Amino acid sequence: MQNASVNKSILTPVEFLTRSAFVYPEKTAVVYKDKRYTYREFSERVYRLANALKQRGIGKGDKVAFICPNTPPMLEAHYAVPMIGAALVSVNIRLSRGEVSYIVDHSDAKAVVVDSEFAPMVQSSELPKVQTYVTVCDIDDRISIENSLEYESFLASASPEAPPTDIDSEDQLLAINYTSGTTGKPKGVMYHHRGAYLNAIGEILEAGITAKSSYLWTLPMFHCNGWCFTWGVTAAGATHVCLRAVIADDIYRLIEDEHVTHLCAAPTILIIMSSWPGAADVKFKTPLQIMTAGAPPAPTIISNMEKIGAKITHTYGLTEVYGPHSVCTWQPSWEGKSDAELASIKSRQGVPYIVTHYMDVVDPATMEPVPRDGETMGEIVMRGNNVMTGYYKDPAATEAAFAGGWFHSGDLAVMHEDGYVQIMDRKKDIIISGGENISTVEVENVIYGHPDVQEVAVIPVPDERWGEVPKAFIVPKPGKNPTAEDIIAYTKEHLARFKAPKYIEFSELPKTATGKIQKFKLREKEWQGKKRIN
């Protein structure tokens, strides 16, 4: 690494491992099933992976795709791949074969490392650019990709000595993270070393992670590189507790057994935790800090989790800004407020991270800030070190996203008098009924307060008189059977009557691998054969 200046060094998250392996060589770095790796052992595995990739001709500027759950190989990739100057492409394990093939091919990946469970999604005949395949046999010893190497043997074939790093600029490409592709093909979001370094520091500052902390991987590492906690946890010298699948029994067991202090999760994961049959009897012995984002959490969800001893911190961001960009920072003046008041306040998206600085709510037509009145809606815009470099091989989409010198989130929000941002909706989700704006988030938050409701999603549906009206899709709590009339009447008690859903449907909700409800799928079904004007 070209790093010779006496008063400046290249910021790269790779160096977090270098330091923690030096400072905490015998401290537990990674826990997975019956395996425990110290920081010395973890670093040696990383170096073996880096050297093995180099032996296969992978180097600076190349791309390496990983299709793995939250197991040690996925964590090792976050250091080994950028260490040799290559870029990591973390692929969503819940995608279809066609989507996986598109991402691997579009990213120009030369090597693919895949967990055996997901090997059927990888078809070598569809990937002419890939030269090396490696299979991780975590739960299945069968290797289903022709000419694939086995991961542990791949590591054993290489040296455990640290290879020379090949990073000569903070702006060098570190990773490509593909968006969910809700409209059109997924876009490849480009991260650089500086942004990942600073956002990882931001995470440990805002989450309060130290060398004593134990972090449970309930958040997919493929999602924004685990919000940069893949690097942040290591930077603090804390312990990574890997979790292959999000199962409530396993989450609670690991929290107890491994003295877990921190985890991150979308609100749907918190619903899974709070609705677990044994949750009513849970009281965490070790204080548990939970950072939640991915969708605006309902105050009811926050309240339910805090009743069992968790402390919820709400953050907000997107793939394009390395994960979280803002946080609902605690204010001393909130002391003494009721639980209901606190839950409502803590559901806001808050203020910029210490390391991000720049965020506003503006009129997208004029780019002028909206009044700080908690009522006037505008678009959230951001800029700073943690904004993506751009979309890979898509300059037109990059230019549109950066219009006016800001990154445009597509999220509609209000700014409160205290400067805290609160999301009201996505642009495409806001309901305009008879000329009145209706926030689907506002309606959802009310319905979440109904004692029989576990999950809800509200979308606009066509209406001959009003153009469009709200419809709520509801998952009842186990053993509960609310009626449509119950839900509508309850909503009208707490909101203006025109905001209450006109239609109710009880059904499962489509979700992404990170637990976000896919409203676009619900909209597509309801608007099939019809054109939405808004």
N, C-alpha and C positions, 0 to 999 in steps of 0.2 A: 504494500500500500504506500503510495506516494504521500508521505506524511512528515516531511522534514522541517517544516517551519517551526521556529522556536516559540511563536506565540499564537499558533492556530493549528488545529488538527481536524481531520475529516470526521464529521459526525456520522457514525454508522452503528446500528444496533448490534452488529456482529461483535463489537468490543465489549458489550455487556457480559457475554459469556467468558471472554478472556479475563475480565476482572473477577467475576464471581468464582471461576475455577481457581484463580490465584488466592482470593481472600477466603473462600469457603470450600477447600478441596474435599473435605470429608463430610460435609453437610449434605443431607438428602436433597437432591435437586428434583428428582422425578419419581413418582409413585404410580405403578400401574399393576393391578392384580397382585401377584406375589413378587413382582419385581420392584427393586429399589435401586436407583442409580445415584451415587454421590455426584457432586459437581465435577470431580475429576473424571469419573466414569462417563458422565454425560458428555463432557467435552471430548473425551477420546472417541466416543461413538460418532460425534459430529465430525471430528477430523477424519475418521475412517470413511464416512460418507462423502465428504468433500474430496478426499484423495481418490476414492473409487470412481466418482463421477469424472474427475480429471483423467483417470486412466482410460475412460471410455471416450475421451476427446471432448468432454464438456468444459467450457470455459467462458471467458468474458463475453457478454452479449448474447449468450445462448439462453434458452428457456427450458425449465424442467417442470413438468406437471406432476403434481401429487394428488391422488384420488384416494384419500384415507379418512377414517374417522379420527376422533381425538385420542390417538395412541402415540407412544413415544416416537415412532418414525416421522409422524407429521410435525412434531415439535422439533426434531433434529433437523428437518428440512429447512426450517426458518433461519438456521445459522449456516449450515453447510452449503446451501445453494448460493446465497449472496456472498459468502466468504470467498468463493472462487470467481466472483464477478458475474455470475449468471443471475437470471431472474426467476423467482419462484411463481408458479401458476397453481394456486390452490383451488381445486375444482370441487364444486358442490356435489356431494355424494348422493343427493336426492334427485338429481337431474336424470332425464331419459338418455338412452344411448346416443340418439341423434344430437342432443344438446352437448353431451360430453365430447363427442367427435368434433362438433363445430368448434368448441372452445380449444381443444388440444391442437387442432389444425390451424385455427385462426391465430393462435398465440405463437405459432412456429416452434412448438416444443420439439426438442431433439431427443428428450428422454421422458419416459413416463414411469412413475412409481405408483403402483395400485395395490390396495388391500384386496386379498383374494375374494372377499365377499362381493366386491364391486368389479371384479375382473370381467364379468360378462358384458359390462358396459363399454369395454375397450375392444375394438375390432381393428386389428393391425392393417387389414385390407383397406380401411377407410382413412388411414393415417400415414401417408407416404413419407412425411418429413421426419417421423420418429425413427431413431436409430437404435435406441436401447430401451428395453422393458425390464422392470424389476417388480417382483410380486412380494408383498408382505403377507406372510402366512401366520396371521394372528389367531384365527379361529378355524382355519381350513387349510390343510397341508396341500391340497390340490392346486396345481399351477395350470391355469386354463389358457394362458396366452403363449402362443408358439414362440420358442426361443427366449422365454423370459428367464431372468436370473432370480434367485431367491434372496430376499433382502439381507438376512443375517449372514449368508455366505458372501454376499456382495460386500458387506462391511468387513468381514474377516479377510478378504483378499487385499485390503489396503492398509496403509500405515496409520497408527494412532497418533502420529506426530502432527502438530499443527502445520498445515500447508501455508505458503506465503499468500496473504490476502491480495486480491486483485481488484482493489477499489481505489480509484484515483480521483473521484469527485463525489461530493455530497449529492449531486443531482443525478448520479448514475442510477439506472433502472434497477430497482430492488425486487419488485413484485408486480404482477398483473392480476387484479381481482375482477372477475367478471360479474356484472350486475345480473339481477334476476331475469331480465329480459321480458318484462311484462308486456311490452309492446315491441314487436320486431325482434331482431337477434340480440343476444346479450352483448353489452359493450365492455371492452377490456379497460379497466381503470388502472392507470400507471402510478405506482408509488416510487419515490426515491428514498435514498438512505437518510437524508436529513429529516424528511417528514416523519418517517417511521421512528427515528431516534427521539425526536421531540415529542411525538404523540405518546410513545411508550413512557417517557418521563412524566408526561401529563397524567397518564393513567395512575401511576404509583403515587403521585402527589394528591390527586383528587380522591383516590380510593383508600389512601392511607396504608399502602402495602409496605412492609418492612421485612427484614431477614427472618423475623419470627412468624411471618404469615404463611398460611397454607391455602393455596388457590385451587378450587375445584373447577374442572373444565366442563361446565354445562353449556357454555357457548361454543359453537363450532369454530375450530381454528381456521376453516376455509372461509369464514365470513369476516372480511376486512382483516385477515390475518389475526383473527381472535381479538379484534379491536386493539391490536398491538400489545395485548397482554402476553402474547407469546414471547415478546422481548422484555416487557416491563417487569414481569414476575422474576425473570432471571436477573434483570438489572438490580433488583432489590436483594437478591440472594435468597428469595423465598422458595417454597416448594410447590412444584406443579403436581397436582393430583389428576391424572388422566382418567377419562370416563368415555368408554366406547359408545354407549347409547344413553340417552336421557330417560331413565326409568326412576320413578319416585322412590321405590324401595332402595335402590342403589345410592341415590343422592343422599337420603337420610342416613343410611348406613355409613357412607364415607364421611359425611359431616361429623358423625360421632367418632368413628374409628381413627380418622386422620386429623381430628381437631381443626377442621376447615374453618378459616376465618373470612374468606372472600369467595364470591362467585358472581358471575354475570349471567343475565338471562332476559329473554323477551318476556313481556307480560303473560303470554300463554304458558310459559314454563312455570311462572309463579302460580298460575291457576292450577296447573298439574300438582304443584307442591302443596298448595293450600287446600286442595280438594282430596288429597290422599287420605284414605280411611283413618290412618293413625295420626293425622296432623293435629287433631283436637287435643291429643295428649302430649304433644311435643313442646318442650321448652328448651331451647338451645343452651347448653352449658357454656360453650365458647361463644362470645359475641360474634354474630354472623353479619358481615357487611355485604349487601346485595346491590349491585349496580344494574339497573334495568333500562332498556331502550329498545328500539325497533318498532314501537308503536306507542302512542300516548297511553300510559297505564291509567285505568280507572281508579279513582280514590278508594273504592271498595277493595280492590285487589291489594293496594298498598296497605290498607288497614288490616286486612286478613293476615298478611305476612308478618306485620309488626306485632300482631297479637301473640305469635309463637316465638318471638324473640329476635327477629331479623330487623336490621336497620336498612331501609330502602333509600337509595340515592338514585334519582332519575337523571339520566343523561340523554343527549340527543345528537344525532349525526347521520351520516350517510356513507356508503362505500366510497364516494368521491372525496371524502375528507378523513379517510383512515379510520372510520368508525366515529366514536363520540367527539363532538366539537364543543358542546355546551353542557352545563351541569346545574342542577337546581341546588345551588350552594346554600348551606344552612346559615340562617341569620339569627343572632342572639335575641332579636326582638320577637322571634317566634316562640320563645319560651313561655309557657303558661297557656298557650292556645289549646283548644280542645282537640281531641283525636281527629274529629271530623274536619275541623279547620286545617289541621296540619296535613292530613291526607290530601285535601284539595290543593293546598299550596305545593306540596311535594310532587304533584302530578304535572307541574309545569316543566317546560324544557330549560328554563333558567338563563344563565349568563355564560359567556365564553370561558373555556378552560384557562388556567393560568398561562398555558403555552400557546393558546390560539388567538386571543385578543379580539379578533374582528368578526362581528356578527351584527346584523341589523334586520329590521322588518321594514320593507319599502313598498311603495306603489310601483309595481313592475313596469308600468308605462312610462313613469317619469323618473324612477329610481330615487325619489325623494322619501325620506323616512316618514312613516305614518305617525299620527299623534300617539303619545304614550298614555292612552286612556283605557286600555284593556277592552276596547270595543271595535276599533277600526282595524279591519283586516288588511294585511299586505303579504308579500312573499318574503320568506326568510332567505337572506343572502349572506355569504361568508367569503372570507379570504384569509390568506396567511400561509405559514410554512407547511400546514397539513392539508392543503388543497392539492388534489391530484395534479400530476404533470399534464394529463389530458387523457383522451380515449385512444387506445392503441389502434393505429391505422385508420382513424376516423377524425380527420381534421375538421370536418363540417360540424359534427356533433360537439367537438371541443369548443369551437368558436361560439356556438349557440349557448353552451353552458356557461361560458365566461363573458357573456355580453355585458357591456358597461363596466368591465373591470372587477366584477364580482362573480362568484360561483352561485348560480341560481338553483335553489333546492327543489323548487316545485311545491313546497309546503306553505300553506296559508296559515298565518298566525296573527296574534295581537301582541302588542308590547304593553306591559303594565307600567304604572307610574314608577315603580321601583326598578325598572329596567329588565325585569324578568319576562322572557318570551313564553308564550303559551300557544301551542299549535291548535288550530281549529279544524283543519282538514288538509288533504291533498287537493291541489287545483282540480284534478279530475273527479274528486269525490264530493266536493261541495254541491249541495242540492239547491237549485234555484226554482222554487215553487211559487208560481203566481207572482214572480218578481221579488220574492223574499228569499234571502240567503238562510239556509239551514245547515249548521255544522253537524256532520254525522258523528263526530267525536263527542259533541255535547249530548246528543241523543243517546249514544252508547253509554256514556258515563251515568246517565240517569237510570237506564235499564239495568246496568250492572248492580244497581242498588236494590233491585227486586230480589227477595229472598230465595226465589226458585230458579234464578238464572245463573248459569255457570259461565257461558260465553255468548257474545253477541257481535254481530256486524250489521251496520246500517248502510244502505246504498240508495241512490235515486232510482226509481222505476218510472216508466212512462205513464202519463195520466192525461186523458183527453181534455179535461178542464184546466188543470193547473200546469200542464207541461210535464212536470215530474213531481213525485211525492216520495217521502221516505218509506222504505220497507226494511223490516228488521228480520234477520236470520238468527235464530236463537238455539243454543244448546242448553237444555234444562240441566239442573243438578241431578245426580243419580237419585232415583226414587221420587222425583218431583214431576208434576204434570200441569204446569200452568196453561191457561188458555190464552188465545189471542186477545180476547176481551179483557182479561186480567192485565196483560202487558200494556195494552193501549190505554186503559183507564189509569193505570199506575203512572204512565208517562205524562198523561194530561194533568195529573195532580202536581207535577213538578216542573212542567214546561208550558210555554204557550201552546194552545191546542193545535195550531197549524204545524208545530214541530213534531207532534206525535206521529208514530208510524201509522200509515193507512192500512198496511198489510203486514202480517206476521207469518213466518214460515219456520217450523221447527225442523232443524236438520244439522248434520255435521258441517263444519266450515273448512274449506280448502286452505291449506297453509304451506308456507315455504319450509325448508329444512331448519330455518332459524326460528320458526314458530310464528312468523308474521302471517296474518290472515290475508289471503289473496282475494281482495275485493273485486279485482278486475274479472276474475272468473265468474263471480256472482253477477256482475254487471253484464258480461257477455251473454249470459243465459237470459237475463231479463230483457235485454235490448235486441235480441236476435231478430233480424229482419226490419229493425227500426233504426232511424238515425237520431242520435242525441245531439241537440243544438248546442248545449252548454259546453 
